[in-house]
Amino acid sequence: MSGSSPHLGSPTRLPLLGLYPAKYRAANGEEIVAVLAESLQGADRRTVLREWATVAAHAVRLRTRLSSSDPAGRFLAGAAPFLLAGGAGLAMVHLLLGLFLPDQFGDEGHPAARVAVGAAQTVPWILALVCAGSGRWGAARLLVLAGTLVRTAAAAAFFAHESLALFQYLPLVGFWLLLGALLLAPPDGIDVTRRARSEMVATALALALPMGAIAVIWPWPEEGLAVDHVFSDANRTLLDVSTAWPAVVMSIALLLNLARRDTDRVRAAGVALAVLPWTVMLAPPYYWRPPFSGPDLLRNLLVVAGLLALSATVAATRHRVAASTDPVEPA
């Protein structure tokens, strides 16, 4: 492909059209080619590649029924901002721990190297939140992709040699891959209004601030002493209860979205998807290690299911009350 736009004479000469569903291709193929040819007129190589990638992504979303006009696409579009908020909030806590408590992540390698590798895994998610908060969802998606790939690479390095990972977040790789599902959401379906962006940033901060505070003020014991022995049973129970905080925050976001009278119910219900990853809720102050025992996972699953049911019930009740109090217009 040259630096200028390729010659596009007819729909049959654009190979990417084959990615579209046959019915859509027959109805809109010529228009797609015409619009693409116009947008590539005199464009450089980078622009050509970007436009072709955009067309390919649009075709794949239509074929997989994940476009903004499909229920599944609308569902993911509702979930995506809150999946990003959850990932960015936890990344803030991880970055904070890596900067101020680097010794808690193991003693492999140089401390500065551990901090650097930790920053490489967390900063992309934080920058993604900044970009999404300013309305640049395309840049946010690229940063999330980068952050997910870096974490996956760190996990692969750990399996190659334990000292290569330098950062003890290996058990959370599956968690981050679940959050990475936001990459499947159709970009044109994301709500980028000021209110939606403010809610997303507020959700991330509501996660990060309490979690970060607990992690930082935790009285870490001297080497060789068990953390469980620092607090009394009552205080440890209180801290265990605090593990539900991320799921509570996400459930409140779900309730607010479901309760709006003008909301798209499918899109609002998508916020529930952002609650589910927190089934592996992290126990403070170990915000890099999920629970592994069956009873803990069952407890977390029941908590998440209960919060989802409560949010849906409250929202449904609110809609019924609002409908019953609406004035009836005379015939």
Secondary structure as GFF3:
##gff-version 3
##sequence-region A 1 331
A	DSSP	three_ten_helix	11	13	.	.	.	ID=ss1
A	DSSP	three_ten_helix	15	19	.	.	.	ID=ss2
A	DSSP	alpha_helix	22	39	.	.	.	ID=ss3
A	DSSP	alpha_helix	45	63	.	.	.	ID=ss4
A	DSSP	alpha_helix	71	100	.	.	.	ID=ss5
A	DSSP	three_ten_helix	102	105	.	.	.	ID=ss6
A	DSSP	alpha_helix	111	133	.	.	.	ID=ss7
A	DSSP	alpha_helix	137	160	.	.	.	ID=ss8
A	DSSP	alpha_helix	162	165	.	.	.	ID=ss9
A	DSSP	three_ten_helix	170	172	.	.	.	ID=ss10
A	DSSP	alpha_helix	173	179	.	.	.	ID=ss11
A	DSSP	three_ten_helix	180	184	.	.	.	ID=ss12
A	DSSP	three_ten_helix	187	189	.	.	.	ID=ss13
A	DSSP	alpha_helix	194	217	.	.	.	ID=ss14
A	DSSP	three_ten_helix	227	229	.	.	.	ID=ss15
A	DSSP	alpha_helix	233	241	.	.	.	ID=ss16
A	DSSP	three_ten_helix	242	244	.	.	.	ID=ss17
A	DSSP	alpha_helix	245	259	.	.	.	ID=ss18
A	DSSP	alpha_helix	265	269	.	.	.	ID=ss19
A	DSSP	alpha_helix	271	275	.	.	.	ID=ss20
A	DSSP	three_ten_helix	276	280	.	.	.	ID=ss21
A	DSSP	alpha_helix	294	325	.	.	.	ID=ss22
###
